[in-house]
Amino acid sequence: KLMSMANLMDHGNAMVQNHLANHYFWKWTQASGTVSVSQGSGVIEAHNLPCDPGERIRIGTQFETTVVDELEENNTDDNAMNDDAVTKYKIQDVWTEDSAQKLKVWKKDYDRVIALAKGAYTSTSVEAMRAESLFILARVYHVRQEMDNAHKFYKQACLLAAAASSSDNSTADDHKDTALAPARFGLAQTLIFQQKYGDAINELKKVLAVSADATDALALLGLLMTRDANTMPEGLGQLQKAIELDPLNPQWVILEALALQQHEANYPKALERYQKAIQLLVNKNAASKTKKQLRQQNADTVIPYNLYANCGVLCHKTNQFDKALQMYIKALQALVATMSNPDQPYSTATMENKGVEGGRIRHKDNAMFFAYLPTKCMATRDLSLSIKDDTPEDVVMADADGEEQESKRKRTWTVKMDNGQSTLGVEVADHVRLGADFESQVLQVTSPSEGTVELQLKDDYVVDENQEPKEGNSALELELWVKRENKILEIPKALTIAFNIARLHEVAGRTLAAIELHKAILKRNPAYVNSLLCLACISVDCGALQESSKWLKLAAQTAPGNPEVLTLVGNLHLSLADWQPAQKVFDSLLVKKVAKVEAYASLSLGNIYFATLNLSEKRYAKHLQYASDYYKRILQKDPANAYAGN
C-alpha cells in the first residue's frame, strides 16, 4: 500500500515503479470465477473464468500450474445462454488432491508488471535501475514462454548492469561482468533454449563467480558440461555440489541421472540415481500429506511417467529385460493417471473396444493393453466326448471325416444367453477364456436356436482326472470371458512407451509380440517411421525379404530422404546383390553428409566395389582402387574402424 501511495505521489520515480513491478510479479490476485477438478485429472472446468494458453494460475493455496489449451469439446452456444458458463481447459500439471467443485482461483497481473517496468525504464537514466526494469520484463516473457523476447531483455539487462558496474570505481575489475546474476541465469536458460550451450556455460560460470552456492546454477552447469566427455568429470562434480547443498531435492538427482545417461559406461550409475530420485519423490509426497490424503491419493500420480520410462530404457540397455518391462508398465500407469477421462479411464477395457482392424493386440506378452471381460454367460460342453473309450490301440479308424467331426465336437461349446441379452458379444477370431486359465481363439460362431450360441474354438479343452463326469452328469460348465483392448494407445505419448516395449520384445526373443505391437502403433500413427523400420528389420531376420521391401517402401513414402530409411534400403539391395541400386542409395547418403551414416555409406560403397571385382577382368583394377580409396577415407577419419581396416 505504501509503495502504491508513493507511486501516486510521484509517477516518475523509477525505484518505486520497479519495486511495484516486482511486487505484482509475485502477487496472486483472486479471479472472479471458480474451477472444478477431479483427482488425477489434467483438465479443469472453469466457471465464468476465461483463461489464455500459457497463463499461470493457482488453484487453492498451493497448486500452481499453467493453462495449456482450451479443449475443443466446449459448447460456446450453450455457454452463451448459460449464466454459469463452463469452459474446459487442459493444464500442465495433474491435480493430485481430492476431487472438488468451484474452487477459488488466483491469477497474476503480468500486464500491470510490464506497464510498471516500462514506466520505470523510461523514467530514469540510471543504468542500474534500467537494468533491473529490463530484468523484470524478461522474467514476464520467460514465464509466458516468449523466449525470443525474454532472451533480448535478459541480454540488455546484463549489458546495462555491466556498464553500471564499470562506471562504479568501487567495483573490482573481476566482477564487472558478473553484475545482476539472476539476469545472467535467465540469459543462460534462454541460450540453452537456442541450443547455444557454450555461451550458456560461460554465463553460468559468471553467476557462480558471484554466488558459489547457487544450486540451480550448479546443477544446470553440471548437466551442460557432461555433454562433452572431456568436461564430464568436472560437470559431475558441479552436480554433486548441488546435491550436497540440497540433498533432499529430487530435481538435482534427476539431473545427475540425465547427465550419466548420456554415456553408455555410466548406465548402471544413472539407473541407481533415477531410483534414488523416485524414492526422494515418494518421501517428499508422504511428508507433505496427511494419512487420509495419502489413502485417497492415486499412487500413480506421485512419480512422473518419464522417470519410469527412463528407468525402463536403462534396464533395457543393461539387459535387465524383466525389470525393464515392469518399468515400462509403471510408466504407462503413471501416464494414464495424468489423463482426465473420469467416465471411462484409458486403462479400462470395454466390450465395444475390439481394437483397430489390422492392429489388434491379442498376444499374451502385450497384456498391459487388454483385459478379459466377463460375458455374464456360462459355456457348457459334454465331457463324455473327451473321455478315452475302450477301443484297442491297434484298431485304426477308417473314417477320417468322422475323426474330424469328433474333433470339432470336442472344441465346440454351447452358450445360453440370459433373457435380457440380445447378443453374446463374441465374434469369429476373438480370443476367449473359459474359467480361470483355459484360453483359445474362436473359429466359428453359430446360433442353432434363439438364445443359444455355439462357439467352435481353436484348441481342445484338456480334461484332468478331477473333472471327469460323475454318474448322471457329463457336462462341464465354465464362465466365458472375452479379450478386449483398453484405450491406452489413444494417448499420443503412450505410443513412445509402446514402441520401447516392442523393441524390448525384439531383443528378448518375443518376435510375435513385437510385430503385433509395431503394427498396432502404425494403425494409430501411420507416420511412426521407427516402427516401419523395425518391421523391415524383423522381416529380414526372418528371411522374408519381400515383406521387408514392403515396409521399407512405406517408410520411404512416409519420410523421403530419411538417412536411416535409405541405409536399410541400401542394405536390402546388398542382400539381394542388386549392386547398382545399392550404389545409388549410398551415393545419395554421402551427398547428404550425415555424420552418423557417412562412414557406413563409404564402407558399403567400398564393399560394393570389392564384391564386384570379378564381374569383369577389365574393371578389376579399377574397382580394387575404388574400394581401397573408400576404406582409406574412413581410416583417415577413424583409424580404429576395424571394418575398413580388414
Buried (B, 14 or more C-beta within 10 A) or exposed (E): EEBEEBBEEEEEBBBBBBBBBBBBBEEBEEBEBBBBBBBBBBBBBBBBBEBEEBBBBBBBEEBBBBBBEBBEEBEEEEBEEEEEBBBBBBBEBBBBBEEBEEBEBBBBBBEBBBBBBBBBBEBBEEBBBBBBBBBBBBBBBBBBEBBEBBBBBBBBBBBBBBBBBBEEEEBEEEEBBBBBBBBBBBBBBBBBBEEBBEEBBBBBBBBBBBBEEBBBBBBBBBBBBBBBEEBBEEBBEBBBBBBEBBEEBBBBBBBBBBBBBBBEEBBEBBBBBBBBBBEBBBEBBEEEBEEEBEEBBBEBBBBBBBBBBBBBBBBBBBEBBEBBBBBBBBBBBBBBBBBBBEEEBBBBBEEEBBBBEEBBBBBEBBBBBBBBBEBBBBBBBBBEBBEEEEEEEEEEEEEEEEEEEEEBEBBBBBBBBEEEBEEBBBEEEBBBBBBEEBBBBBBEBEEEEEEEBBBBBBEBBEBEEEEEBEEEEBEBBBBBBBBBBBBBBBBEBBBBBBBBBBBBBBEBEBEEBBBBBBBBBBBBEEEBBBBBBBBBBBBBEEEBBEBBBBBBBBBBEBBEEBBBBBBBBBBBBBEEEBBEBBBBBBEBBBEEEBEEBBBBBBBBBBBBBBBBBEEEEEBEEEBEEBBEEBBEBBBEEEEEBEBBEE
